[in-house]
Amino acid sequence: MPTYEYKCNSCDHTFELFQSMTADPVTKCPECSGTVKRLIGAGAGIIFKGSGFYCTDYKQPTQKSSPASACDSCCGADKKECPKAE
């Protein structure tokens, strides 16, 4: 369930509310009972984890191969920055 941010039109009070996507938006401020509007949030960013992204962590091997041939397919011929070349 997402967290929505609201701002009161009367008193400028901002608050967050954890609610279902199908729930009706809040219409009253909890501080002054004035009308509120739902703000558009920035959302969550992409998180890259691990020593690599596709070639080392998520790529599904299609066949058994040596580390050198794996480097050729994902990192190129130089292999200087490839974590599999060690």
N, CA, C and O atoms as a Tinker XYZ file with bonds, in Angstrom:
   344  protein
     1  N      0.843000   -1.181000    0.000000    73     2
     2  CA     0.000000    0.000000    0.000000    64     1     3
     3  C      0.887000    1.244000    0.000000    63     2     4     5
     4  O      1.876000    1.307000    0.731000    81     3
     5  N      0.537000    2.216000   -0.810000    73     3     6
     6  CA     1.353000    3.427000   -0.894000    64     5     7
     7  C      1.065000    4.425000    0.226000    63     6     8     9
     8  O      0.031000    4.366000    0.890000    81     7
     9  N      1.994000    5.320000    0.406000    73     7    10
    10  CA     1.850000    6.431000    1.342000    64     9    11
    11  C      1.531000    7.679000    0.535000    63    10    12    13
    12  O      2.269000    8.032000   -0.385000    81    11
    13  N      0.445000    8.341000    0.871000    73    11    14
    14  CA     0.027000    9.549000    0.173000    64    13    15
    15  C      0.301000   10.760000    1.053000    63    14    16    17
    16  O      0.165000   10.695000    2.274000    81    15
    17  N      0.685000   11.858000    0.427000    73    15    18
    18  CA     0.933000   13.099000    1.151000    64    17    19
    19  C     -0.183000   14.083000    0.824000    63    18    20    21
    20  O     -0.573000   14.246000   -0.332000    81    19
    21  N     -0.678000   14.723000    1.849000    73    19    22
    22  CA    -1.765000   15.691000    1.707000    64    21    23
    23  C     -1.328000   17.033000    2.279000    63    22    24    25
    24  O     -0.463000   17.105000    3.152000    81    23
    25  N     -1.955000   18.111000    1.761000    73    23    26
    26  CA    -1.702000   19.460000    2.278000    64    25    27
    27  C     -3.034000   20.180000    2.418000    63    26    28    29
    28  O     -3.869000   20.162000    1.514000    81    27
    29  N     -3.213000   20.813000    3.571000    73    27    30
    30  CA    -4.445000   21.544000    3.850000    64    29    31
    31  C     -4.436000   22.879000    3.109000    63    30    32    33
    32  O     -3.426000   23.582000    3.093000    81    31
    33  N     -5.568000   23.219000    2.498000    73    31    34
    34  CA    -5.698000   24.494000    1.804000    64    33    35
    35  C     -5.870000   25.661000    2.765000    63    34    36    37
    36  O     -5.584000   26.803000    2.404000    81    35
    37  N     -6.334000   25.392000    3.990000    73    35    38
    38  CA    -6.590000   26.461000    4.965000    64    37    39
    39  C     -5.376000   26.781000    5.825000    63    38    40    41
    40  O     -4.951000   27.934000    5.906000    81    39
    41  N     -4.822000   25.760000    6.466000    73    39    42
    42  CA    -3.745000   26.006000    7.434000    64    41    43
    43  C     -2.362000   25.559000    6.951000    63    42    44    45
    44  O     -1.393000   25.677000    7.701000    81    43
    45  N     -2.245000   25.058000    5.738000    73    43    46
    46  CA    -0.985000   24.590000    5.150000    64    45    47
    47  C     -0.336000   23.427000    5.905000    63    46    48    49
    48  O      0.860000   23.176000    5.753000    81    47
    49  N     -1.110000   22.735000    6.702000    73    47    50
    50  CA    -0.612000   21.544000    7.415000    64    49    51
    51  C     -0.401000   20.423000    6.389000    63    50    52    53
    52  O     -1.293000   20.133000    5.592000    81    51
    53  N      0.771000   19.801000    6.409000    73    51    54
    54  CA     1.022000   18.653000    5.527000    64    53    55
    55  C      1.116000   17.399000    6.370000    63    54    56    57
    56  O      1.645000   17.418000    7.482000    81    55
    57  N      0.595000   16.310000    5.828000    73    55    58
    58  CA     0.643000   15.026000    6.533000    64    57    59
    59  C      0.651000   13.890000    5.529000    63    58    60    61
    60  O      0.227000   14.041000    4.383000    81    59
    61  N      1.141000   12.752000    5.985000    73    59    62
    62  CA     1.184000   11.561000    5.153000    64    61    63
    63  C      0.182000   10.554000    5.685000    63    62    64    65
    64  O     -0.077000   10.484000    6.886000    81    63
    65  N     -0.375000    9.777000    4.768000    73    63    66
    66  CA    -1.358000    8.777000    5.153000    64    65    67
    67  C     -1.097000    7.504000    4.364000    63    66    68    69
    68  O     -1.006000    7.532000    3.136000    81    67
    69  N     -0.977000    6.397000    5.068000    73    67    70
    70  CA    -0.755000    5.088000    4.476000    64    69    71
    71  C     -2.117000    4.478000    4.196000    63    70    72    73
    72  O     -2.825000    4.092000    5.126000    81    71
    73  N     -2.496000    4.385000    2.912000    73    71    74
    74  CA    -3.818000    3.879000    2.579000    64    73    75
    75  C     -3.792000    3.112000    1.264000    63    74    76    77
    76  O     -2.870000    3.257000    0.461000    81    75
    77  N     -4.808000    2.302000    1.059000    73    75    78
    78  CA    -4.931000    1.484000   -0.138000    64    77    79
    79  C     -5.113000    2.360000   -1.373000    63    78    80    81
    80  O     -5.609000    3.483000   -1.286000    81    79
    81  N     -4.700000    1.825000   -2.528000    73    79    82
    82  CA    -4.875000    2.560000   -3.781000    64    81    83
    83  C     -6.349000    2.723000   -4.135000    63    82    84    85
    84  O     -6.719000    3.663000   -4.839000    81    83
    85  N     -7.183000    1.821000   -3.656000    73    83    86
    86  CA    -8.611000    1.875000   -3.962000    64    85    87
    87  C     -9.403000    2.710000   -2.964000    63    86    88    89
    88  O    -10.590000    2.960000   -3.169000    81    87
    89  N     -8.756000    3.144000   -1.886000    73    87    90
    90  CA    -9.445000    3.953000   -0.874000    64    89    91
    91  C     -9.723000    5.356000   -1.415000    63    90    92    93
    92  O     -8.968000    5.880000   -2.233000    81    91
    93  N    -10.802000    5.943000   -0.951000    73    91    94
    94  CA   -11.136000    7.306000   -1.340000    64    93    95
    95  C    -10.123000    8.280000   -0.731000    63    94    96    97
    96  O     -9.678000    8.075000    0.398000    81    95
    97  N     -9.754000    9.337000   -1.463000    73    95    98
    98  CA    -8.831000   10.332000   -0.912000    64    97    99
    99  C     -9.437000   11.041000    0.299000    63    98   100   101
   100  O    -10.653000   11.204000    0.394000    81    99
   101  N     -8.574000   11.457000    1.214000    73    99   102
   102  CA    -9.004000   12.205000    2.397000    64   101   103
   103  C     -9.448000   13.591000    1.943000    63   102   104   105
   104  O     -8.856000   14.171000    1.033000    81   103
   105  N    -10.489000   14.118000    2.576000    73   103   106
   106  CA   -10.997000   15.435000    2.184000    64   105   107
   107  C    -10.898000   16.472000    3.296000    63   106   108   109
   108  O    -11.022000   17.667000    3.028000    81   107
   109  N    -10.674000   16.039000    4.559000    73   107   110
   110  CA   -10.607000   16.975000    5.679000    64   109   111
   111  C     -9.269000   16.917000    6.389000    63   110   112   113
   112  O     -8.695000   15.845000    6.578000    81   111
   113  N     -8.783000   18.077000    6.777000    73   111   114
   114  CA    -7.529000   18.200000    7.513000    64   113   115
   115  C     -7.725000   17.704000    8.952000    63   114   116   117
   116  O     -8.727000   18.046000    9.579000    81   115
   117  N     -6.797000   16.910000    9.484000    73   115   118
   118  CA    -6.927000   16.453000   10.871000    64   117   119
   119  C     -6.686000   17.569000   11.896000    63   118   120   121
   120  O     -7.065000   17.422000   13.058000    81   119
   121  N     -6.065000   18.676000   11.489000    73   119   122
   122  CA    -5.782000   19.784000   12.394000    64   121   123
   123  C     -6.931000   20.785000   12.491000    63   122   124   125
   124  O     -7.347000   21.153000   13.590000    81   123
   125  N     -7.452000   21.233000   11.317000    73   123   126
   126  CA    -8.452000   22.313000   11.336000    64   125   127
   127  C     -9.762000   21.943000   10.637000    63   126   128   129
   128  O    -10.673000   22.768000   10.568000    81   127
   129  N     -9.869000   20.741000   10.127000    73   127   130
   130  CA   -11.036000   20.252000    9.386000    64   129   131
   131  C    -11.272000   20.993000    8.070000    63   130   132   133
   132  O    -12.370000   20.932000    7.515000    81   131
   133  N    -10.250000   21.693000    7.565000    73   131   134
   134  CA   -10.355000   22.361000    6.268000    64   133   135
   135  C    -10.185000   21.345000    5.135000    63   134   136   137
   136  O     -9.900000   20.171000    5.372000    81   135
   137  N    -10.365000   21.815000    3.916000    73   135   138
   138  CA   -10.225000   20.916000    2.776000    64   137   139
   139  C     -8.744000   20.685000    2.473000    63   138   140   141
   140  O     -7.907000   21.566000    2.672000    81   139
   141  N     -8.446000   19.492000    1.993000    73   139   142
   142  CA    -7.061000   19.134000    1.676000    64   141   143
   143  C     -6.946000   18.713000    0.213000    63   142   144   145
   144  O     -7.937000   18.356000   -0.424000    81   143
   145  N     -5.733000   18.761000   -0.300000    73   143   146
   146  CA    -5.467000   18.233000   -1.630000    64   145   147
   147  C     -4.339000   17.218000   -1.519000    63   146   148   149
   148  O     -3.430000   17.360000   -0.701000    81   147
   149  N     -4.418000   16.190000   -2.361000    73   147   150
   150  CA    -3.376000   15.167000   -2.353000    64   149   151
   151  C     -2.231000   15.637000   -3.226000    63   150   152   153
   152  O     -2.448000   16.069000   -4.359000    81   151
   153  N     -1.017000   15.557000   -2.714000    73   151   154
   154  CA     0.166000   15.992000   -3.440000    64   153   155
   155  C      0.746000   14.838000   -4.249000    63   154   156   157
   156  O      0.555000   13.670000   -3.909000    81   155
   157  N      1.444000   15.172000   -5.304000    73   155   158
   158  CA     2.102000   14.163000   -6.127000    64   157   159
   159  C      3.499000   13.950000   -5.573000    63   158   160   161
   160  O      4.287000   14.889000   -5.467000    81   159
   161  N      3.798000   12.709000   -5.220000    73   159   162
   162  CA     5.098000   12.388000   -4.649000    64   161   163
   163  C      6.117000   12.041000   -5.706000    63   162   164   165
   164  O      5.775000   11.792000   -6.862000    81   163
   165  N      7.376000   12.025000   -5.297000    73   163   166
   166  CA     8.468000   11.702000   -6.216000    64   165   167
   167  C      8.555000   10.208000   -6.489000    63   166   168   169
   168  O      9.102000    9.797000   -7.512000    81   167
   169  N      8.028000    9.405000   -5.600000    73   167   170
   170  CA     8.106000    7.959000   -5.791000    64   169   171
   171  C      9.430000    7.406000   -5.309000    63   170   172   173
   172  O     10.285000    8.137000   -4.809000    81   171
   173  N      9.581000    6.119000   -5.465000    73   171   174
   174  CA    10.801000    5.454000   -5.035000    64   173   175
   175  C     11.792000    5.381000   -6.183000    63   174   176   177
   176  O     11.406000    5.281000   -7.348000    81   175
   177  N     13.055000    5.431000   -5.847000    73   175   178
   178  CA    14.106000    5.341000   -6.856000    64   177   179
   179  C     14.485000    3.900000   -7.134000    63   178   180   181
   180  O     14.107000    2.992000   -6.394000    81   179
   181  N     15.221000    3.703000   -8.188000    73   179   182
   182  CA    15.705000    2.376000   -8.545000    64   181   183
   183  C     16.920000    2.066000   -7.687000    63   182   184   185
   184  O     17.785000    2.920000   -7.495000    81   183
   185  N     16.987000    0.855000   -7.177000    73   183   186
   186  CA    18.107000    0.439000   -6.342000    64   185   187
   187  C     18.892000   -0.637000   -7.075000    63   186   188   189
   188  O     18.344000   -1.679000   -7.435000    81   187
   189  N     20.174000   -0.382000   -7.293000    73   187   190
   190  CA    21.061000   -1.367000   -7.886000    64   189   191
   191  C     21.915000   -1.949000   -6.772000    63   190   192   193
   192  O     22.594000   -1.212000   -6.057000    81   191
   193  N     21.886000   -3.270000   -6.623000    73   191   194
   194  CA    22.656000   -3.918000   -5.567000    64   193   195
   195  C     23.615000   -4.929000   -6.181000    63   194   196   197
   196  O     23.403000   -5.401000   -7.298000    81   195
   197  N     24.648000   -5.249000   -5.459000    73   195   198
   198  CA    25.571000   -6.284000   -5.896000    64   197   199
   199  C     26.780000   -5.704000   -6.596000    63   198   200   201
   200  O     26.909000   -4.490000   -6.752000    81   199
   201  N     27.662000   -6.595000   -7.013000    73   199   202
   202  CA    28.904000   -6.182000   -7.649000    64   201   203
   203  C     28.690000   -5.758000   -9.095000    63   202   204   205
   204  O     29.506000   -5.032000   -9.662000    81   203
   205  N     27.630000   -6.196000   -9.670000    73   203   206
   206  CA    27.284000   -5.822000  -11.032000    64   205   207
   207  C     25.780000   -5.772000  -11.088000    63   206   208   209
   208  O     25.129000   -5.927000  -10.055000    81   207
   209  N     25.216000   -5.566000  -12.224000    73   207   210
   210  CA    23.765000   -5.595000  -12.253000    64   209   211
   211  C     23.290000   -6.758000  -13.096000    63   210   212   213
   212  O     22.808000   -7.751000  -12.551000    81   211
   213  N     23.409000   -6.668000  -14.376000    73   211   214
   214  CA    22.868000   -7.738000  -15.217000    64   213   215
   215  C     23.842000   -8.899000  -15.336000    63   214   216   217
   216  O     23.463000  -10.050000  -15.122000    81   215
   217  N     25.070000   -8.614000  -15.669000    73   215   218
   218  CA    25.998000   -9.693000  -16.024000    64   217   219
   219  C     26.375000  -10.552000  -14.824000    63   218   220   221
   220  O     26.602000  -11.750000  -14.995000    81   219
   221  N     26.450000   -9.997000  -13.625000    73   219   222
   222  CA    26.889000  -10.804000  -12.481000    64   221   223
   223  C     25.766000  -11.263000  -11.566000    63   222   224   225
   224  O     25.918000  -12.258000  -10.857000    81   223
   225  N     24.647000  -10.560000  -11.567000    73   223   226
   226  CA    23.624000  -10.881000  -10.572000    64   225   227
   227  C     22.334000  -11.458000  -11.132000    63   226   228   229
   228  O     21.719000  -12.306000  -10.486000    81   227
   229  N     21.907000  -11.032000  -12.301000    73   227   230
   230  CA    20.590000  -11.427000  -12.768000    64   229   231
   231  C     20.584000  -12.265000  -14.048000    63   230   232   233
   232  O     19.578000  -12.899000  -14.368000    81   231
   233  N     21.682000  -12.271000  -14.767000    73   231   234
   234  CA    21.730000  -12.996000  -16.031000    64   233   235
   235  C     21.618000  -14.487000  -15.774000    63   234   236   237
   236  O     22.334000  -15.031000  -14.934000    81   235
   237  N     20.733000  -15.141000  -16.486000    73   235   238
   238  CA    20.549000  -16.581000  -16.363000    64   237   239
   239  C     21.504000  -17.282000  -17.326000    63   238   240   241
   240  O     21.472000  -17.008000  -18.525000    81   239
   241  N     22.350000  -18.178000  -16.828000    73   239   242
   242  CA    23.279000  -18.858000  -17.733000    64   241   243
   243  C     22.515000  -19.784000  -18.684000    63   242   244   245
   244  O     21.643000  -20.543000  -18.263000    81   243
   245  N     22.857000  -19.706000  -19.957000    73   243   246
   246  CA    22.206000  -20.565000  -20.942000    64   245   247
   247  C     22.950000  -21.879000  -21.098000    63   246   248   249
   248  O     22.366000  -22.893000  -21.482000    81   247
   249  N     24.249000  -21.854000  -20.798000    73   247   250
   250  CA    25.032000  -23.082000  -20.863000    64   249   251
   251  C     26.198000  -22.965000  -19.904000    63   250   252   253
   252  O     26.573000  -21.859000  -19.513000    81   251
   253  N     26.774000  -24.088000  -19.523000    73   251   254
   254  CA    27.950000  -24.072000  -18.663000    64   253   255
   255  C     29.111000  -23.523000  -19.475000    63   254   256   257
   256  O     29.358000  -23.972000  -20.595000    81   255
   257  N     29.830000  -22.544000  -18.909000    73   255   258
   258  CA    30.945000  -21.968000  -19.638000    64   257   259
   259  C     32.034000  -21.560000  -18.665000    63   258   260   261
   260  O     31.798000  -21.461000  -17.461000    81   259
   261  N     33.216000  -21.324000  -19.184000    73   259   262
   262  CA    34.334000  -20.894000  -18.356000    64   261   263
   263  C     34.175000  -19.416000  -18.052000    63   262   264   265
   264  O     33.438000  -18.720000  -18.750000    81   263
   265  N     34.867000  -18.912000  -17.000000    73   263   266
   266  CA    34.767000  -17.479000  -16.688000    64   265   267
   267  C     35.218000  -16.582000  -17.831000    63   266   268   269
   268  O     34.684000  -15.483000  -17.982000    81   267
   269  N     36.180000  -17.010000  -18.643000    73   267   270
   270  CA    36.653000  -16.179000  -19.754000    64   269   271
   271  C     35.561000  -15.977000  -20.791000    63   270   272   273
   272  O     35.379000  -14.865000  -21.287000    81   271
   273  N     34.828000  -17.039000  -21.129000    73   271   274
   274  CA    33.776000  -16.874000  -22.124000    64   273   275
   275  C     32.602000  -16.080000  -21.555000    63   274   276   277
   276  O     31.902000  -15.397000  -22.302000    81   275
   277  N     32.379000  -16.161000  -20.247000    73   275   278
   278  CA    31.326000  -15.356000  -19.630000    64   277   279
   279  C     31.679000  -13.873000  -19.706000    63   278   280   281
   280  O     30.803000  -13.035000  -19.916000    81   279
   281  N     32.973000  -13.547000  -19.535000    73   279   282
   282  CA    33.408000  -12.158000  -19.639000    64   281   283
   283  C     33.244000  -11.638000  -21.058000    63   282   284   285
   284  O     32.853000  -10.487000  -21.254000    81   283
   285  N     33.536000  -12.461000  -22.037000    73   283   286
   286  CA    33.401000  -12.032000  -23.420000    64   285   287
   287  C     31.967000  -11.641000  -23.738000    63   286   288   289
   288  O     31.738000  -10.709000  -24.508000    81   287
   289  N     31.003000  -12.336000  -23.157000    73   287   290
   290  CA    29.612000  -12.053000  -23.491000    64   289   291
   291  C     29.045000  -10.846000  -22.757000    63   290   292   293
   292  O     28.132000  -10.199000  -23.270000    81   291
   293  N     29.566000  -10.517000  -21.552000    73   291   294
   294  CA    28.945000   -9.413000  -20.813000    64   293   295
   295  C     29.834000   -8.192000  -20.640000    63   294   296   297
   296  O     29.315000   -7.082000  -20.514000    81   295
   297  N     31.147000   -8.352000  -20.628000    73   295   298
   298  CA    32.018000   -7.221000  -20.317000    64   297   299
   299  C     32.910000   -6.806000  -21.476000    63   298   300   301
   300  O     33.583000   -5.778000  -21.387000    81   299
   301  N     32.936000   -7.561000  -22.540000    73   299   302
   302  CA    33.781000   -7.217000  -23.670000    64   301   303
   303  C     35.109000   -7.949000  -23.617000    63   302   304   305
   304  O     35.342000   -8.778000  -22.736000    81   303
   305  N     35.957000   -7.641000  -24.548000    73   303   306
   306  CA    37.211000   -8.370000  -24.690000    64   305   307
   307  C     38.281000   -7.925000  -23.708000    63   306   308   309
   308  O     39.176000   -8.715000  -23.408000    81   307
   309  N     38.237000   -6.682000  -23.183000    73   307   310
   310  CA    39.330000   -6.209000  -22.340000    64   309   311
   311  C     39.365000   -6.869000  -20.963000    63   310   312   313
   312  O     40.455000   -7.085000  -20.433000    81   311
   313  N     38.258000   -7.186000  -20.383000    73   311   314
   314  CA    38.116000   -7.917000  -19.106000    64   313   315
   315  C     38.786000   -7.198000  -17.923000    63   314   316   317
   316  O     38.952000   -7.807000  -16.866000    81   315
   317  N     39.172000   -5.932000  -18.069000    73   315   318
   318  CA    39.863000   -5.242000  -16.981000    64   317   319
   319  C     38.949000   -4.964000  -15.802000    63   318   320   321
   320  O     39.390000   -5.033000  -14.655000    81   319
   321  N     37.687000   -4.650000  -16.058000    73   319   322
   322  CA    36.762000   -4.298000  -14.983000    64   321   323
   323  C     35.765000   -5.390000  -14.679000    63   322   324   325
   324  O     34.792000   -5.155000  -13.962000    81   323
   325  N     35.983000   -6.578000  -15.206000    73   323   326
   326  CA    35.030000   -7.653000  -15.014000    64   325   327
   327  C     35.276000   -8.362000  -13.686000    63   326   328   329
   328  O     36.402000   -8.789000  -13.430000    81   327
   329  N     34.272000   -8.501000  -12.840000    73   327   330
   330  CA    34.452000   -9.198000  -11.563000    64   329   331
   331  C     34.663000  -10.698000  -11.752000    63   330   332   333
   332  O     35.152000  -11.364000  -10.839000    81   331
   333  N     34.311000  -11.237000  -12.897000    73   331   334
   334  CA    34.483000  -12.679000  -13.127000    64   333   335
   335  C     35.885000  -13.021000  -13.592000    63   334   336   337
   336  O     36.246000  -14.198000  -13.620000    81   335
   337  N     36.694000  -12.026000  -13.960000    73   335   338
   338  CA    38.016000  -12.291000  -14.501000    64   337   339
   339  C     39.040000  -12.613000  -13.429000    63   338   340   341
   340  O     40.159000  -13.009000  -13.758000    81   339
   341  N     38.700000  -12.459000  -12.171000    73   339   342
   342  CA    39.637000  -12.695000  -11.067000    64   341   343
   343  C     39.990000  -14.142000  -10.922000    63   342   344
   344  O     40.768000  -14.502000  -10.038000    81   343
